[in-house]
Every structure is written in C-alpha cells, then in structure tokens.
Amino acid sequence: MNPDETEALRQEYLADMGKDLDPKGVQPGSYGCHEALHMASFLMEAVDGHLMEHPAVTLNPEWFALAAQAHDALFALYQAIGAAHLHAQD
C-alpha cells in the first residue's frame, strides 16, 4: 500500500467512525490510548509466538521474512504509541 492509499484508508475509517469517535477518549494519556498500546503488544507477541515460531513459516524463508517484517512494524508502532502515551502522563 502506498502512502496515498494508506491515507485514503485512514480517512475512510475515520468517516466510518463518524459521531461515535471521541478523540479525547483515545488521545495519548487516556485509557483508549493505553488500549491501543496493549493491542500493539498483544499482536506483536502473537506474530512472534504463533507465526514466526510456526513450523510452516519457519521452514519458508519468504514467509518468515514477511512475519518478521510484521513483527518489526508492530514493535515500531508499540514504541511510538508508548512514547506518546508516557509523555502525555508526565
């Protein structure tokens, strides 16, 4: 997905949320932000423990590399959310 497609998808998701979206409830420092942080961690662990360690994936270098990329992306997301969340709590 290129950057324009990524932004278009983000805008579509925001439009779908509509009036149900409460930005204050998900800003860094909020419970909603903590929930996103937790999900990034949970999914990162799932990719590691259930995909990267799965024999079918481990035996296939291409699949393993893709799973490792997913893990790295989730780790970067976890770090970015965590930094903003902790900074907001200072």
C-alpha angles and dihedrals in degrees: 000000000000122000093261091052091047092053092046090053091048090052090048091053091048090050090050090053090053115154092354090073114099105186093191090058093059103035119119109285094033130108088247091058090047088053091054089048090052092049092051089053093045093050092045090054091046092053091049099043101034105029110024092043094044109110094228090055096039091053093052112068093199094051092044091052091050091049090049090052090051090050092049092049092050090048090052090049091049091051093048094048092043094051093050093043094050093043090053091053093056 
